[in-house]
Amino acid sequence: MKKMKRWFTGLSEREQKLVSVGAVVGALLIFYFSVWSPISSASAEQKLAVQSDKQLLAWVQEQSGRATILRRSSNRTTFSGSLTQVVNQTTRGANIPVARMQPQGQELIVSIDEVVFNDFLTWLNILESKVVIIVQSDVSEVDSQGYVQVRRLQLGKS
């Protein structure tokens, strides 16, 4: 530090002003690029994310209202019998190859090794019309295009 002070005092007055101005400009540049610019860009990104989340929330609320109205107005047929019977009947009709079914209390856990995605959705729609609800699901894609694997589909009565 003493060396720098000696060096600075050894400069002419004009050079001292130039070094001082350069140090201030350098400090401002360092502050701008290391603090201000990252904070400013992160703030802009967060504003966009908040705006996107607000739009998503509005859409979800709209869809929730529509779902409630549809649920109340739909003429669903409840089924009599066990959940296993309904799943067996509907899977045969929809060409769904069930790998495993495991009753768990009032619910049923179904596993399917590989199924055409559109057939799977059609089957879920049939189950929904019979007042069967999906409690939990774990579905993943497989190597074959258009096919999915259902690791766990937990169904219950609504």
Buried (B, 14 or more C-beta within 10 A) or exposed (E): EEEEEEEEEEEEEEEEEEEEEEEEEEEEEEEEEEEEEEEEEEEEEEEEEEEEEEEEEEEEEEEEEEEEEEEEEEEEEEBEEEBBEBBEBBBEEBEBEBEEBEEEEEBBBBBBEEBBBEBBEBBBEBBBBBBBEEBEEEBEEEEEEEBBBBEBBBBBBE
